[in-house]
Structure formats: C-alpha cells, structure tokens
Amino acid sequence: MKRFLFVFLIFPCIFLFKTVLASHNTKVEKPQYGGALVIGTTADASVFVPMLATDAMSHDVASHILRGVIKFSPDLKIVGDLAESFEISKDERTITFHLKKGVKWEDGKEVTAWDIKFGFDLITDPKTPTAYSGDFKEVKSFEVLDNYTFRVTYKEPFALALMSWGNIVVLPAHILKGKGIDYLRNVYGKKPVGNGPFRLEKWKRQQEIVLKFNPLYSEGRPYLNYLIYKIIPDPTTLFMELRSGGVDWIPLTPLQYRKLMQDPKLKKEFKVYRYPSFSYTYIGYNLRHPFFKDKLVRKALCYAINRKEVVEGALLGQGIPAYGPYKPGTWFYNPAIEKSCPYSPEKALELLKKAGFKRGKHGILEKDGKPFEFTLLTNQGNFVRLLAAQIIQRQLSKIGIKMKIRVLEWTTLIHQFIDKRRFEAVLLGWATLPDPDLYDIFHSSKIKPPGLNFVGYSNPELDKLLVKGRHTLNQEKRKKIYYRIQEILADDQPYTFLYIPMTLEAIHKRFRGVKAAPIGVGYNIEKWWVPKSEQRYFVP
C-alpha cells in the first residue's frame, strides 16, 4: 500500500482543485510513438519492491513497472487494474477477484492468481521486513479458485479491504519462489521483472533511473519510448535544468513557482499545475528522549511555533497551516483541533515551567542542569523544509530553546537514522490516500522497525480507536471515531503538525495527453506523447 510514504514526488493520490494555464493545443492530433519524458527529482529510489519500500520515489517508479490488482481511477474511485472485475459479499467480509487473461510478465510468463497468492504469503510472513503487513493480516483466508480467480475472506468487515490490493503483493512467483528476502531486496529489487507499461532499463545510483516501454504491456504499448528520472539533489540546480531544457517535469518550490509565473519565456514553454496536496509536513519527536517523552514539553513546542509565519516565510503562502494529519474540507476533518494550540510563546513558557525548566546560562532553558537543546534532522533537496526549520529555529530561540539543524541525503536519513531510531527530532512529511486510516503511523504495534511509528508513540485509547476505525464501514460512525483520534493527537502532540503544502508542478507543453484530475497529473502517463517534430534524440 501507498497510504503513508515520505513525501516527495510524483505519485500522490490527491484532490486537484485548480489548474493554472489553459490547454496549449485545441487541434485534434493523432498520437505518435517515440521520445522521452525526463523527470527531475531530488531523491533516488531505494528498492523497486513496493512491500519493502518506505519512500515515495521507490513507489513512484515501481508503479510504472508493477500493476496492482486494483487502482484508483482519475476521480479517486476504486477500479480494477489486473482485476477485470470483483464482487463483495453481502456481509462485506469476502471479495472475489477475477483477473484479466493474457497479462504477461516481461519474460512472457502469464500473470495468474498464484502470483498474488505468493505476494500475500510473503507480506504476511513475520520474517518479511515490511511496514504494510497489517492490512493483509486482517485476512482470514486466501483461496485460489483457478488461475484467474482468487477469493479473500476477512475476519470481520474491514474498511480498507478493497483499496489494499494495489501492487504491494503482485510479484512473479515463478522467479521469486524459494529465493528468500535477500534475493528479493538485493537482486529482484534492483532489476525487477514487471508487468506494467514500462520496464527498468538502467539505474545509476544518485544519477538516473531509465525506464523503457514494455512491448508486452497488455493494455497496448505506451507512446513514449522512455521515462527518465534525472536525480539532482539541489533544487536550484534542478530548476536550472528546467530552464535549459535538461528536464521536462519537476516539482516547483514556491520561489520557483513565483519565478516561473513571472518569466514570459518559461510560462510559454511550461504548463503549471497548482493544487493542495493530500499530505502534511510535521516535526516528529523521538519520544524516547528524556525531554520529548513529557507531553507538557511537546505541547509547549506546539504553542511556541507560529505556523502561519512558517507558511508565509518558507512556502511564500503556497500552503495552509496544519493542526492535524488531515486536510480541511475532507469529510473526516475535525475543525475543532485548530484551537488546540494557537501560537502563544507565553503559554509555551508556562508549560515548560510546569515541566521543570528554568532559565539558565545565556538565556537557555535548563532542567536538572541540562540545557534544552536538540538537533532537528531533515532531508537534502527540500529547500522549503530547510527554510521552515530555520524559521522554527528562530522562533524557539526566543523562548530559550536551542535547536540545531542537520540536513542529510535522503537514503542516509531514512536507513541510518529513521530506521535505526537514531534521532531527536525530524522534519518530514507524509502523503496519504483519501482515507482517514492512520494505523500504520500511530498504532503502538508499529513502533518496532520496520514499522512507521518511528517516534515511538503509544496511547491505549488511540490504539483501540485506530482498530475500530478500520472495522467500521458506516461513514458517520467512522467520522466520530476519527474526530476523536484527532483530538487525542492534538492533546498528546507526538508530532507538531506544521503545514499542508500546495503541489506545484511544471510540465513542458510539448507533451500531449496530460490530463488534470482529482488523482493528480501523472496517472495516465502511458498515454502521453510527443509529436515527431518535437521529440528529442535520446540514447540510454
């Protein structure tokens, strides 16, 4: 599943509220084959096996290589992908999937229900280091009825049952059976055999990822010959590449968005999309830390941070303040949490005093002779997060807290610090699907690696509600559950929720077939094409 990933790039399931710049071509044109789309990104992937990956880049690339049993339609409805159809029983405990016939793996072998069964058995194996097993452990039985039909029965009605069958458990059993996790991660995970519109052609770490069209793709070959991810960690350099024609599609920082919209030449060449992302940026505290394990301290930090200043200063207004994990306007958003901790340095100091802190040398707060200072980690290549960190650093210094900032390369941050729980605080983000489930992030069963509750948060009432929310199908009842969940998070503050950023994307106008939809702009990339006269020569 891709419900919770470190926010970065291209495959968000998000609501598209506004597109900027009208369509550049009103004439009816016949799609042509050939050409390459060069996608600029600041982060590399880690592994092309969705059940093992926790970063958005890996999931994004894998989504072009491996298809799911189901997928989201452009308007965010669940539809079949490998599945031609599916039926849900009256008691809502059983789903029967009927797979399309004739779908091939890259090596020519047919995709069957046994491949899904293999992936299911693997993800539910306790020895598999995955953060996504929870959804599949809700399954009571998995039956292969024939090569193209399988049935899953759940222990009880499960709200996330249908949407969980994406590409997480779709793997070639004939290649991987008996090979083990090390092979899956280090061999197949670096050179996967897929069934999607593209296949992996080349991967130069920290340089580029090249995907070539898959001639065996059952839905018809993509028009583009190549998708090329160009990895450029510095956003400024990445924007320069856009200006010079080195890349065709990049996410823009707020400053770059402003520059592009004020540059007639760039505005003429690129189509720009602007919409609120289904994501949020936050500061996560390691609750094993002697200071951060105290709820009073975390609440104080919430009061001490001026979110509106962060949005205006770091995002140039291209975002909205966040007070919880959900975007305003969704059916599960609780507006009451906006009053949970308004900006108040005075209230912050009052709570810190209750927690045992007092002024020490040079105006720094101290407790038991230890100064209140900590290091905030964030990822390289995200200038907005760095600016946000610097603004927060200044805000906290005003009340006597010394915060250091350390910027790390993405894979190093994840594997050497997050996965090993070697941090005091982190400034990161999560992207989510349009469902309120937060089980994988905040349930106490997910504290142990590779679980995504890396801050170590545990609240018995929240645990019960998270489970209840997953097994409640009535929307009004779910709404009450998630309203209460937001209240608990606002009170406990395992995270300081900062902002919901606008997604700002620039795509060169020579690409045809790009269609904006609630799901985003990259969902139909196999239908994008470039006229022969505008195709750029490329040799991988």
N, C-alpha and C positions, 0 to 999 in steps of 0.2 A: 504494500500500500504506500501511497504517497501523501498521506494525510499530514504528516508532520516532517518537514525537512528543513535543513538550514537554508534560509532564504538566500537565493542568489539570482537565478536567471529565468529561463525561458518557459518551463512547463507548469505555470500556475493554473489552478482551476479557480478563476476569479471572475467577478462581475465586471463587465465592461460598460462603464457609464457614459463615456464621452470619447469621441474620436476627433482628432484635430487634422485639418486639411482634407478636402474632398477628393474623391477618386480622380486619378490623373488621366484616365482614359475612358471615354464613353463609347468608343467604337467597339463593335464585336470583332474579336480577333480569335484566330484558331491557335490553340496551344501548340507549342513547338518543343521538341526534346533537346536536351543539351544544357550546358552551362553549369555553373556552380554558385551556391549561396555561401558566402563567407560570413560566419557569425563571430563577432568579437565577444570574448569573455575574459574576466579577470581571474577565474579559477579553473584548475584542471579537475578532471574526474578522478575517482579513486578505484572503482571496480564496476564492471558492467553486469552485475548480478543484482537486480533490484532488492532481493531479500537480504543482501549483505550490505547494501549501500545506505548511508545516512545523509549524504549530501545531495543537493538538488542537481548539480551538474551531472553526476553519475546517472541519476534517474532520468534526466532530460535526454541524454544520449541514448540510454537503454530503451527509452520509449520509441525510438525510431528503428530499433533493432528487434525488439521483442514485443509482440502483441499481447494484449490481455484477453481474458475470456469475455469481459465486458469493458466498456469505456464510457466516458461522458460525451454526450452529443454537444454541439456548439451552444445549445441553450441549457446545458448542465443537467439534462435528463440522462438516466442510465439506459444504455442500449447495448446490444450485442456487438462484439468485435470478432473473436474467434467463434463465439456462440452465434448460431443462426437464429436461435430462439431460446426462451426459458420460461418455465412455469413455476409459480409459487403456490404451495398447497393452501387450503382454506385456513388451517391452523397456523399458517405463517412460519412453520418450522422446517419445511422441506422445499428445496429448489432443485428442479431438474433442468440441466443444461443440454442443449442439442448443438453439437459443434458443426461448423461448415465442413463439407468434404472437399478434398483436393488442396487443402492448405499445406504447403511444403516448408520444411526447414531448408536452409541454404544448401545442404548436401543432398537434397532431393527426397529425403525421407518424409513421409506424411505426418502431420501433426495429429495426434489422437488423444483420447481421454486418458490414456495411460501416461502421457507426458504431464498432464495436470495432476494426476494421482501421485506421480513421482515428486513433483514440486510440493504438493500438500504434505506428503510423508516427510520430506526434508525439512520444511519450515516448522513442523510440529515436533521434530526430533530435538530433545533437550540439548543435544551436542551441537546443534547448529547455532552459531553466534548471530542471531538476528533480533532486531528490535520490533519485528512485525508479527510475531507468532500469536499474539493474544487473540486476534480476530479468528484465527483458524483453530484455536483450542476450544472455541465455542461449538465446534462441530462435533456431533455425537457419532456420526458415521459417514463414510465416503464410499459410494458404490459405483464401480464402472459397469454400466449396463451393456454397452457394446463399444466399439472403437470410437464412436462419435457421440456417445451419450453418457453422462455421469450425473449422479444424484447425491446431494449433501443434505443431511438432516441435522438440525441443531438441537441442543439440549433444551432450549427454550427460545421463544421468539427473540430475534436479535436485530436491532435497528440497522446495523451496518452490514448485515449478511450479504446483500447483493453487491454493494459497492466494493466489498473487499476482494472480489475476484477480478482484479486487474491483471497486470503482467507479473506480479510478485511470485506466483507459483507456476509460471509457464516456462518449463525447461526441457531440453531434449533428453529424454530418458535413455535413448539408445547410445548417447555419447557419455553421459554422466553416471549411469548406474554402476555402483561399485567403486567409483573413483575417490570418494571422500571429499571433505570440506577444503583441504589444502589445494586439491586439484581444481575444485570449483572456484576458489578465490584467485589462485595464482596462475592458472593455465586458462581455463574457460573464461574466467572473469576479466582476462586481459585480451582475449581473442574469442569472443562469443560466436556461436553458430546460432543465428536468429531466424525469424520467420516474418519480419516486418518489411517495410518499404525500402530500408537501407541496410547495408551490412558494413561492418568495420573493415576499412581498407588499411589504415595506418594509425598508429598512436605514438607520437613523440612526446614524452612526458614534459610538461611545462612549456610545450611549444604549440602542438596542434593535434587535433583529432580529425581524421578524414573518413567520412562515410561515403560509400558509393552505392548507387541504386542496386536493388536486389532484383535480378531478372526473374526470379521465381515468386515474387510477391503476388499473392493470389488475387489482389484487387486491381492489378494492372500496374505496370512499372511507373514509378514517379517520372515526372517530366524532367526534373533536374538530374544531372549526372552525379553531382556531388553536393554534400553538405560538409563544410569545412569549419571546424571550430578553431579559431585562432586565439591562443591563450596569451594575453598581455596583462600582467598583474597590475600595472599602473593605469588608472582610469584616464589620466591626462594623455598618456601615450595612445591609449585606445581611441580616444576622441580624435587625436591627430591622424590616426589610421583611417578613421571615418572620413575626415576632411580630404585626405589624399587618395581615397578610393581603395585603400587596402582591405577594408571590411565593408560589408553591406548592411549589417544589422547589429546594433548594440543597444544595451540599456543605457539611458542617459542619466547622469546625475542632475540634480536640479539646476546647477550652474550651467551645465552643458545644454540642458533644455532651453534655458534662457538665451544662451549664445546662439543656438541653432535657430530659434524663432526670430532672432534679430538679424540673422545673416541671410540676405536675399538669395545668394547662390545655394547655400545648404538647404534652405527652405524650398527651393525649386527642385532640388535633387531628391530630397527625402520626404517620406510620408511619416508623420509623427502621431503616435497613439498615446493618450493620457487617460488613466483610469485608476481609481482606488484599488489597491491590491487586496486580495484575501490573505493578509499576512499582518504580522506585527513585529516591532523591534522592541527589545527589552534588555534590562540588566538582570542577569541571573546570579544569585549569591550561593556560594558553597556553604550549605547550612551545617557543615561540619566545623566551620571556622568559629573560634571562640566568641567573636563579636556577632557574626551573622546568624548564629543559631538562636539569638534572642529576637523575638518578634518585635519588641519595642524598638530595637535598632533598625530593623527593616522598615517599620512604619515611619520612623524618623526620616530615613533616606527618601521615602516616598514624598513626605512633606517638603523636604529640602530641595527637590528637583522641580524646576519650572519647565513643564512640558511644552507650554506654548512658546517659550523662548527657544527651546530646542528645535521645534518645528520651524519657527521663523528664521533662526540662525543657521541651522545645519541643512534644512531642506528648502530654504527660501520660500517657505509657505506651501511647498508641494507635499502636503501630508496633513494628518489630523492627529491631535493628542489621543493617546490610548490610555485607558484606565483598567483594561482587562484584555482578555485574549480575542475578543470578537469585534467585528466592525459594526459601527452604528448602522441601523436600518435593517439588519437581519432579524428574523423572527425570534431568535434566541438571545438577542442583546438586551441586557438589563441596564437602562439609563441611570438607575439609582446609584450605581457604583461611581459615577462621575463626581459624586460628592464625598467619596471615601477619604481622599487625602488631597485637598486643594493645596496649592503652593503656599507654604507658611513656614519660613525659617524659624519663627518664634515657637511654633508648635513642635518643630523638629528638635530644637534645643531642649524644650520641656521634656520630651520623651527620652532624649539621651541622658538627661539629668536623672530621670527615674531609673534608667538602665545602669546608673552608676558612673557616668562620665562627668568629668570636670575639666576646666581649663588648666593646661599645663604650660610647659615651656613654649615660647614663640607662638602662643595662642592656640596650639594644637590640643584637641580634646584627649584626655587620658582616662584609663581605667586600670586600677591596680598597677600603676606605674608604666603601663603600656600605651604608647600613643596610638590614636585612631588613624592608622594609615594602611592602605591596601593597594594592590595592583589590579587594574581592570584590563582584561585581555580582549582584543578584537581582531578581526581578520584583515589582512592586507588586501588592498584593491577596492575597499569600500570607503571612499573619501567622506561620504555622508556620515557614516558611523564614527569615523575619526573626529570629524567636526563636532558631532553630538557628544562624544567623550570629552572633548576639550571644553565644551560649554558646561557640561556637568562637573568637570574637574574644578572649574572656576566657581560654580555655584556651591559646591561642597566646601571649598576652601573658606568661603565666607562664614561658615559656622564652625570652622576648626577641624575639618576632616581633610587629611592629605591623601589624595588619590593619584597614583601613578598610572600611566597608560603604556601598554606594551602591545605592539602590532606584530602579528605573526602570519606567516604564509599559511594558507587555508588548510592544507592537509596536515601540516605540523600542528596547528592549533587543535584540529579535531582528534588526531590519533595520539599525539604526545601529551596533550593537556586535558581536553574534554573527556576522551575515552578513559584516561587514567585518573580522572578526577583531581588533577594537579593544577588547581586554580583557586583564587579567592573570589573573583567576580568576573563575569564575561558580558560583553555587549554583543548580542547576536540577534537573530530573528527566526521566526517560524512561519512557514507557509502552510495553509490548511485547505482542505476541501470545504465546500459549503455545507458542512455538518458540524454541530457543536461538540462532538466527541473529543475529550481531552485525556482519555485513559492512558495512552502511551506516554504522555508527557508528565502527568501529575500523580498517577497511581503509585502507591508505595512499592508495588511489586516490580516496578520498572526502575528502581534505584540501582540495582546491581548491573554492572556492564554486561551486555551492550545496551541496556535499557536507556531510554531517552530522558528519564528523570535524573539527570546527572547532578542536579543541585542537591539531591538527597531529601526532597520534601515528603513529609508524611503527615496526614491528617485523617484519623479514622472516619470521621463523618464524611469527608470528601471522598474517601475510598468507596464508601457504601453508595454515595450518590453517583459516582462515576460508573459503577457497575449497574446501578438501577437505570441510569440514563441510556445505557447500551441495550437494555432489555425492555424498554418502554417504547412502543410504536406510536401511541397516540401523541400527536404534536403538542396539544395543550398541556398534557401531563409532563412531557419532556421539557417544555418551556419552563415550567415551575421548577423542575429539577435543576436546569442549567442557570436559572436566575439565582438559585441558592448557591450553586457552585461558584458563581462569580462573586457573590457576597463573601464567601469563605476566603477566596483568593485575595480579595481586596482587603480583608482583615489580616490575613497571615502574611501577605506580601513576600512569597518565595521569589517572585520577580518584581522589579519595578517596571511596569509597562510604560513604554515611552511614546511611541507613535505608530500610526499606520501610514506607510509611505504611499505616495502615488507611484504607479508604474508608468515609466516614461520610456517609450521605445521608438527608435528611428530605423526605418527600413527603406532601402533605396527604391525609388519609384519604377525602376526598370523591371521589377518583379511583378508579374501579373498573378491574379488568382488569390491575392491576400485578402481575406475577409474578416472583418472585426465581428466578434460575437461575445456573449457573456463569458465564454470559456477563455477568451484571450485572442491572440492573433496567430499562433503557431500550430493550431490543431489540425489544419489541412495542408501541411507543408508539402505533402507528396503531390498536391495539385498546383503548386506554384510553378511558374515557368517564365522563361525569358525569351524574347524574340531573337532569332538568329543574329540579327544585325547588332544586338546589344550584348551577346554572350562574350565573356572574356575567356581567352585561351588559358587552359589550366592543365598541368601535368602533375599528378600526385607524386 
